[in-house]
Amino acid sequence: MTVRTTDTEVTFRQPFMLSAFDARQAAGTYRLVIEEEEILGLSFLAYRRTATMLHTPAISVQSGRHQVVEVDPEELTVALDADALTCRSLKE
């Protein structure tokens, strides 16, 4: 079975909270790693997400402590959308 990993970054302009964390996380840019596995037996190439992992603290924070936390991808999307809306309304 083929596994692919996508390494990207997400930016929160405001502090945020996800259920995977005990406390609010600071605004900043975070490393996001998505793992997917190939779905076998199809006549076309397709993948299923198996893990969404957020690295903390934010990339710009110098800290001796580093965590990788598995997060709910839908909850992350909702939090990013809410952050974008909050930032847009602050500009208006």
SULCORLIN-V634779 format. One record per run of one state. SS is the DSSP state (hx for helix, st for strand, lp for the rest). FROM is the first residue (numbers start at 1). TO is the last residue. If there is no record, write none. Layout:
ss: (SS;SS)
from: (FROM;FROM)
to: (TO;TO)
//
This chain:
ss: (lp;st;lp;st;lp;st;lp;st;lp;st;lp;st;lp;hx;lp)
from: (1;3;13;16;17;25;26;28;39;47;57;67;71;73;92)
to: (2;12;15;16;24;25;27;38;46;56;66;70;72;91;92)
//
